[in-house]
Amino acid sequence: MRSTLGQLPYGLSNDADLTLVGLATARMLALAILQCSTNEPVMNVRLCLLLPAIAFGLAVPPARADIQGAPEILAEVAVDIDKDGISDRFVLAQNRWGEDADLYLYLAFGDDRLDLSRKPTFFRKHFVPGRGTAGNHTLESNRKGSLLVGYGWSGSNSWETTVKILYRDGEFVVAGFTKSWDTRESIGSCDINFLSGRGVASRGLRGKAETLATKFLPVKLADWSRDKVPREACDY
């Protein structure tokens, strides 16, 4: 039975996990009741008296939100990315039990109240590293209406990454990727324009930006992965 007391964010389900846990718990409870009924001195008398109440509690499905926890919203922004005059909503949210943050895109969202259980126009699981691996999560729009997804880390090993997304011909497209870092071992940056097909990278405090040999192609957001960026140029 599915509880209606809590809702999970879109794209997430752990019904199978909950079922396995429930079956294991029910089996342990059945064995305990059997021991009590056979008058074996293994079980504590008070515990035997409490078993009926425990069994009743297990029969009532708990709120799913209490089990999984609500997602933590790391950043959100409203922008009219498709230029139809209606505000669109973009959200980065992290599940409390995971490391990665998911991306939710809602077209024609308007002024509605944010509800992550509502089916988004586009959803991408594990889009960027979440808290614990990265921080400083931001969602912004530039003057041209593109979406800028930012994340990074501040400290002795600082780095910052931005993924540029735009809406073209009815599809979300990754138009650019930039990364800069300043760590104990190295300093550098890379900048890739997937629309023009060109990219540059530099290393060292006074390193000169060099054109990358790779010819890049536009990438649909649905097909985006970190592997679209050459690691030898954009990793410190």
C-alpha positions in Angstrom: 0.0 0.0 0.0 1.3 3.5 -0.9 1.1 6.1 1.8 -0.5 9.4 0.9 0.9 11.2 3.9 4.1 12.2 2.2 5.3 12.8 -1.4 8.6 12.1 -3.0 10.2 14.5 -5.5 9.6 13.6 -9.2 11.7 10.8 -10.5 12.4 9.1 -7.2 11.0 5.8 -5.8 12.1 3.4 -3.2 9.0 1.1 -3.0 11.2 -2.0 -3.5 13.5 -1.0 -0.7 10.6 -0.3 1.7 9.0 -3.7 0.8 12.2 -5.6 1.6 12.6 -3.8 4.9 8.9 -4.5 5.8 9.2 -8.2 5.1 12.3 -8.6 7.1 10.8 -6.7 10.1 7.6 -8.8 9.9 9.6 -12.0 9.9 11.5 -10.9 13.0 8.2 -9.9 14.7 6.6 -13.3 13.9 9.5 -15.2 15.4 9.3 -13.1 18.6 5.6 -13.7 18.9 6.2 -17.5 18.5 8.7 -17.5 21.3 6.3 -15.7 23.6 3.5 -18.1 22.8 5.7 -21.1 23.6 6.5 -19.7 27.1 10.2 -20.0 26.4 12.2 -17.8 28.8 14.1 -16.2 26.0 11.8 -13.2 25.6 11.3 -10.5 28.3 7.8 -10.6 29.7 7.2 -6.8 29.2 8.4 -7.0 25.6 5.9 -9.8 24.9 3.1 -7.6 26.2 4.2 -4.8 23.8 4.3 -7.0 20.7 0.6 -6.5 19.7 1.1 -2.7 19.8 4.2 -3.0 17.7 2.4 -5.2 15.1 -0.4 -2.7 14.9 2.1 0.1 14.3 3.7 -1.8 11.4 0.4 -2.4 9.8 -0.1 1.4 9.4 2.1 2.6 6.5 4.4 5.5 7.5 4.7 8.8 5.7 7.1 8.3 2.8 8.5 11.9 3.4 9.5 10.8 6.9 11.4 7.8 5.5 13.2 9.4 2.7 13.2 13.1 3.7 12.3 16.0 1.5 14.8 17.1 -1.0 17.0 20.1 -0.1 16.7 23.0 -2.6 20.2 24.3 -3.3 19.2 27.0 -5.8 16.3 28.2 -7.9 15.6 30.9 -10.4 12.7 32.2 -12.5 13.5 33.2 -16.1 11.6 33.3 -19.4 14.1 31.1 -21.2 11.7 30.3 -24.2 10.7 34.0 -24.7 6.9 33.3 -24.5 6.2 36.0 -21.9 5.6 33.5 -19.1 8.1 32.9 -16.3 9.8 29.5 -16.2 11.3 27.9 -13.1 14.6 26.1 -12.7 15.6 24.2 -9.5 18.7 22.4 -8.2 17.7 20.0 -5.4 19.7 17.4 -3.5 18.3 14.3 -2.0 19.3 14.0 1.7 20.8 10.5 1.2 22.7 11.3 -2.0 25.7 13.3 -3.1 24.4 14.6 -6.5 22.0 17.4 -7.2 19.1 16.9 -9.6 17.9 19.6 -12.1 14.2 20.4 -12.5 13.0 22.6 -15.4 9.4 23.9 -15.5 8.3 25.8 -18.6 5.4 28.3 -18.2 5.5 27.9 -14.4 4.3 31.4 -13.7 3.8 32.4 -10.1 2.7 28.9 -9.0 3.9 27.6 -5.7 7.0 25.4 -6.1 6.2 21.7 -5.7 8.9 19.2 -6.7 6.4 16.3 -6.8 4.9 18.0 -9.9 6.2 16.5 -13.1 8.7 18.9 -14.7 9.1 19.7 -18.3 12.6 18.4 -18.1 14.3 16.4 -15.3 17.9 15.3 -15.1 19.0 13.2 -12.2 22.5 13.6 -10.8 23.2 16.7 -12.9 25.9 18.2 -10.8 27.7 17.3 -7.6 25.7 18.1 -4.5 26.8 19.3 -1.0 29.6 17.3 0.3 31.4 17.1 -3.0 30.7 20.7 -4.2 29.1 23.9 -2.8 28.3 27.4 -3.9 25.4 26.2 -6.0 23.8 29.0 -8.1 21.2 29.3 -10.8 21.3 32.6 -12.8 20.2 34.0 -16.1 22.3 36.3 -18.4 21.0 39.2 -20.5 20.2 36.9 -23.4 18.0 34.7 -21.2 20.3 31.7 -21.0 20.5 29.7 -17.8 23.8 29.5 -15.9 24.2 26.6 -13.6 27.1 27.2 -11.2 28.8 25.1 -8.6 32.3 24.8 -7.0 34.3 24.9 -3.8 36.0 27.6 -1.8 39.1 27.2 0.3 42.7 26.2 -0.2 41.6 24.1 -3.2 39.2 26.4 -4.9 37.4 25.6 -8.2 34.3 26.9 -10.0 32.3 25.5 -12.8 29.5 27.0 -14.9 27.2 25.1 -17.4 25.4 27.4 -19.8 21.9 26.2 -21.0 19.6 27.7 -23.6 16.4 26.8 -25.3 16.6 26.4 -29.1 14.1 25.0 -31.5 12.0 23.5 -28.8 14.9 21.8 -27.0 17.2 22.5 -24.1 20.8 22.7 -25.3 24.2 23.0 -23.4 25.8 26.0 -25.1 28.9 26.4 -22.9 31.1 25.0 -20.2 33.7 27.0 -18.1 35.9 25.9 -15.2 38.6 27.6 -13.3 40.7 26.4 -10.3 43.3 27.5 -7.9 44.6 24.6 -5.8 47.8 23.7 -4.0 49.1 21.8 -7.0 48.0 24.0 -10.0 46.0 26.9 -11.3 44.2 27.0 -14.6 41.0 27.4 -16.6 39.1 26.1 -19.6 36.2 27.6 -21.6 34.3 25.7 -24.2 31.7 27.1 -26.6 29.6 24.2 -28.0 27.8 26.4 -30.4 30.9 27.7 -32.1 32.7 24.4 -31.7 35.8 26.0 -30.1 37.5 25.8 -26.7 40.5 27.3 -25.0 42.4 26.3 -21.9 45.3 27.6 -19.8 47.6 26.4 -17.0 49.9 28.2 -14.6 49.7 31.7 -13.1 50.8 33.3 -16.3 49.7 30.6 -18.6 48.6 31.6 -22.1 45.2 30.4 -23.3 45.7 27.8 -26.0 43.0 26.7 -28.5 41.9 23.1 -27.9 42.3 20.7 -30.9 38.9 19.1 -30.3 36.1 20.3 -32.5 33.0 20.5 -30.3 29.4 20.1 -31.4 26.2 21.4 -29.7 24.9 19.0 -27.0 21.3 18.4 -26.1 20.7 18.7 -22.4 19.2 15.2 -22.3 22.6 13.9 -23.7 24.8 16.0 -21.5 27.5 14.4 -19.3 30.8 15.4 -17.9 32.4 13.2 -20.5 31.6 15.8 -23.2 34.4 17.9 -21.7 38.1 16.8 -22.3 39.5 16.0 -18.8 43.1 16.6 -19.8 42.2 20.3 -20.5 39.5 21.0 -17.8 40.7 19.0 -14.8 43.3 20.2 -12.3 
